Amino acid sequence: MKRPAVIARIKAAKELGDLSENADYHDAKEVQGFIEGRIKELEHIVSNAKVISKNNSGNVQVGNKVKVLCDGQEREFSIVGASETDPTQNKISHESPIGRALIGHKVGDMVDVQIPKGIMKCEIIEIT
C-alpha cells in the first residue's frame, strides 16, 4: 500500500520542476529507498525460510513450548526463530541464552543458563 503512494508522491514532486531544492521529492525518494530495502529484506527471509515440523523426539527444539522452573519460578516459553522473537508473548529465540541452553534437552534435565548476573539454573518440566 505504501509503495504506490510513494511512487505517486515522487511523480507529483517531479511535475513541480526543479528537483534540486524539492524537499518533498527528496523525502519521497528516501521513503522509497526504505520501502524497497524492506521488500528485499522480506524477500530474503521468505526465500531462506525453512518449515519446521514438530517431531516427538522428547528433546527441546525450535517450535516447542517449554515449561521450566528457573530459580524457583515457573515460566513457559515458545522456542522460535530469531525473526519471530516476541518477549511480550514469551516467544524466545533459539539463539537467546535461555533458548540456546534448552535446545536438545529433555524433561527432567537441569540446564545452566548464562545471564548477566551469573548462572541461572532451570529444570525442564514439560515440552509440547
C-alpha positions in Angstrom: 0.0 0.0 0.0 2.8 2.4 0.8 4.8 1.6 -2.4 2.1 3.0 -4.8 1.6 6.1 -2.6 5.3 7.0 -2.5 5.5 6.5 -6.3 2.7 8.9 -6.7 4.4 11.4 -4.4 7.6 11.2 -6.5 5.6 11.7 -9.7 3.8 14.7 -8.2 7.1 16.2 -7.0 8.8 15.8 -10.4 5.9 17.7 -12.0 6.8 20.7 -9.9 10.1 21.2 -11.8 13.5 21.8 -10.2 14.3 18.7 -8.1 17.5 20.0 -6.6 15.5 22.0 -4.0 12.4 20.0 -3.8 12.2 18.7 -0.2 9.1 16.6 -0.9 10.8 14.8 -3.8 13.9 14.1 -1.7 11.8 12.9 1.3 9.7 10.6 -1.0 12.9 9.2 -2.6 14.2 8.4 0.9 11.0 6.7 1.9 11.0 4.8 -1.4 14.6 3.6 -0.6 13.5 2.4 2.8 10.4 0.6 1.4 12.5 -1.1 -1.3 15.1 -2.2 1.2 12.4 -3.7 3.4 10.9 -5.5 0.5 14.3 -7.0 -0.3 14.8 -8.0 3.3 11.4 -9.7 3.5 12.0 -11.5 0.2 15.3 -12.8 1.6 13.6 -14.0 4.7 10.9 -15.8 2.8 13.3 -17.4 0.3 15.5 -18.7 3.1 12.7 -19.8 5.4 12.5 -23.4 6.4 9.3 -25.2 7.6 10.0 -26.9 10.8 7.8 -29.8 11.6 7.5 -31.0 15.1 8.7 -34.4 15.9 8.2 -36.1 19.2 11.8 -36.7 19.9 11.3 -35.6 23.5 14.1 -33.0 23.2 13.5 -29.2 23.1 13.7 -27.9 19.6 12.5 -24.8 17.6 8.7 -24.9 17.6 8.3 -26.3 21.0 6.6 -24.8 24.0 8.7 -25.4 27.1 7.7 -25.1 30.7 10.7 -24.6 33.0 11.3 -24.0 36.7 14.1 -21.4 36.9 15.5 -20.4 40.3 12.1 -21.3 41.9 9.9 -19.5 39.3 7.8 -21.4 36.8 7.9 -20.0 33.3 6.7 -21.1 29.9 8.4 -20.2 26.6 7.9 -20.9 22.9 11.2 -21.5 21.2 11.1 -19.7 17.8 13.4 -18.4 15.1 15.2 -15.1 15.6 12.8 -13.2 13.4 9.8 -14.4 15.4 11.0 -13.4 18.8 8.5 -11.5 20.9 9.3 -11.4 24.6 5.9 -10.0 25.5 4.3 -13.2 24.1 7.0 -15.4 25.8 8.4 -16.2 22.3 12.2 -16.6 22.7 14.8 -17.2 20.0 16.7 -20.5 19.9 19.7 -18.2 19.7 18.9 -16.4 23.0 20.8 -17.5 26.2 17.9 -19.5 27.6 16.8 -20.8 24.2 20.4 -22.0 23.4 20.6 -23.7 26.8 17.3 -25.5 26.4 17.7 -26.8 22.9 18.4 -30.5 22.8 17.5 -31.2 26.4 14.5 -33.3 27.7 12.0 -33.2 30.6 13.8 -33.5 33.9 17.1 -32.1 32.6 18.7 -29.3 34.6 20.3 -26.7 32.4 22.6 -23.8 33.3 21.7 -20.5 31.6 24.4 -17.8 31.4 22.7 -14.5 32.3 24.3 -11.1 33.1 24.0 -11.8 36.8 25.7 -15.2 36.5 24.3 -18.7 36.1 20.5 -19.4 36.3 19.5 -23.0 37.0 16.5 -24.2 35.1 14.7 -27.6 35.2 12.6 -28.6 32.2 9.1 -29.5 33.4 7.2 -30.0 30.2 7.8 -29.9 26.4 4.9 -29.6 24.0 
